[in-house]
Amino acid sequence: MQNHPKRLSASLCALVLLGLSACDPPVPDGDVTGECATEDLYKGEEAYFNETMVPEIFEPYCSYCHWSDKVTPEERKGATEGLNYDEFESVVGRNTDISGFGTWHEMASRTMPPMGRVPSTEELQKVLDWINCEIAARSSGDDDDSSR
């Protein structure tokens, strides 16, 4: 019996696509609550954002569309104008309360990033922790980066 290359190719593609969809890392348990352990409050401040969140999370996943050097609609690929994940105030300006945290909900629902690799479970947990601690830091008025 001869195998037909076109049939084999289509079957292989279907298996690869099925396998890729099964490889999405699980989303961590938890939600945006605004609760952060006191010793972790630094995670909600600008220095932690710049030192950790930008290089480890936002640059690899968000820089293609949500970076301050992307200024034209073509470069931003439809991303919200002014929402730049390399600028602290831009991010927290959009995400300042529990109901407004689109960042977490879009990443957790896998609508962001819309292309390429997806964040791991650990990376998603880091985003969730940062969001909760950022809300807690803002609520407490702790913005001096001294709780490090």
C-alpha positions in Angstrom: 0.0 0.0 0.0 1.4 3.4 -1.0 1.1 6.4 1.3 0.1 9.5 -0.5 2.3 12.5 0.6 -0.6 14.9 0.5 -2.7 12.8 2.8 0.2 12.2 5.2 1.0 15.9 5.2 -2.6 16.9 6.0 -2.8 14.3 8.8 0.5 15.4 10.2 -0.6 19.1 10.2 -3.8 18.2 12.0 -1.9 16.3 14.7 0.6 19.2 15.1 -2.3 21.7 15.5 -4.1 19.5 17.9 -0.8 19.0 19.9 -0.1 22.8 19.9 -3.5 23.6 21.3 -3.0 21.0 24.1 0.3 22.6 25.0 -1.1 25.8 26.4 0.1 26.1 29.9 -2.6 26.0 32.5 -3.8 29.3 34.0 -2.9 29.7 37.7 -5.8 29.5 40.2 -6.6 33.0 41.4 -8.0 36.2 40.3 -7.5 39.9 40.6 -8.3 40.7 44.2 -6.0 43.6 45.1 -4.5 41.5 47.9 -0.7 41.4 48.3 1.3 40.1 51.2 2.9 43.1 53.0 6.5 41.8 52.4 5.6 41.6 48.6 4.2 45.1 48.3 7.4 46.1 46.5 6.1 44.0 43.6 3.5 46.7 42.9 5.9 49.6 42.7 7.6 51.2 39.7 11.1 49.8 40.3 9.9 46.2 40.4 7.9 46.9 37.2 11.0 48.2 35.4 13.5 45.6 36.8 11.3 42.5 36.5 8.0 42.8 34.7 9.3 44.7 31.6 12.2 42.5 30.7 10.7 39.1 31.9 7.1 39.5 30.8 6.1 42.5 28.8 9.1 42.7 26.5 8.9 39.1 25.3 5.1 39.1 25.0 3.9 42.7 24.5 6.6 44.7 22.7 5.5 43.8 19.2 2.4 46.0 19.5 2.4 47.7 22.9 5.7 49.5 23.0 6.3 53.3 23.1 8.4 53.1 19.9 5.4 51.7 18.0 3.6 54.9 16.9 1.7 54.2 13.7 -1.4 52.0 13.5 0.5 49.6 11.3 3.3 49.2 13.8 0.8 48.8 16.7 -1.2 46.2 14.8 -4.5 47.5 16.3 -3.1 47.8 19.9 -4.7 50.5 22.0 -3.1 53.8 21.4 -1.0 55.0 24.3 -1.1 51.6 26.1 2.7 50.9 26.2 3.9 48.1 28.4 7.4 49.7 28.7 5.9 52.7 30.5 4.7 52.2 34.1 2.2 55.0 34.2 0.7 53.9 30.9 0.0 50.4 32.2 -1.2 51.3 35.7 -3.3 54.2 34.2 -5.4 51.6 32.4 -5.2 49.0 35.2 -5.9 50.8 38.4 -8.7 48.9 40.0 -9.9 45.3 40.2 -12.6 45.6 37.5 -10.2 47.3 35.0 -7.4 44.8 34.9 -7.7 43.8 31.2 -4.0 42.7 31.3 -4.7 39.7 33.4 -8.0 38.7 31.9 -6.6 39.0 28.3 -3.5 37.0 29.1 -5.4 34.4 31.2 -8.0 33.9 28.4 -5.2 33.6 25.9 -6.5 36.5 23.8 -3.1 38.3 24.5 -0.7 37.9 23.0 -2.6 37.1 19.8 0.3 35.5 18.1 3.5 33.6 18.9 4.3 31.8 22.1 2.1 32.1 25.2 3.3 32.8 28.7 4.0 29.9 31.0 2.0 29.2 34.1 4.8 30.7 36.2 4.8 33.8 34.0 1.0 34.2 34.3 1.3 33.8 38.0 3.9 36.6 38.1 1.5 38.9 36.2 -1.3 38.1 38.6 0.9 38.7 41.6 2.2 42.0 40.1 -1.3 43.2 39.4 -2.6 42.4 42.9 0.4 44.0 44.5 0.2 47.1 42.3 -3.4 47.6 43.4 -2.4 47.1 47.0 0.5 49.5 46.7 -1.8 52.2 45.2 -4.4 51.6 47.8 -2.0 51.9 50.6 -0.3 55.0 49.1 3.1 53.1 49.2 4.8 54.5 46.1 8.3 55.2 47.5 9.9 51.9 46.5 11.2 51.5 50.1 9.6 48.2 50.9 12.3 46.3 49.1 
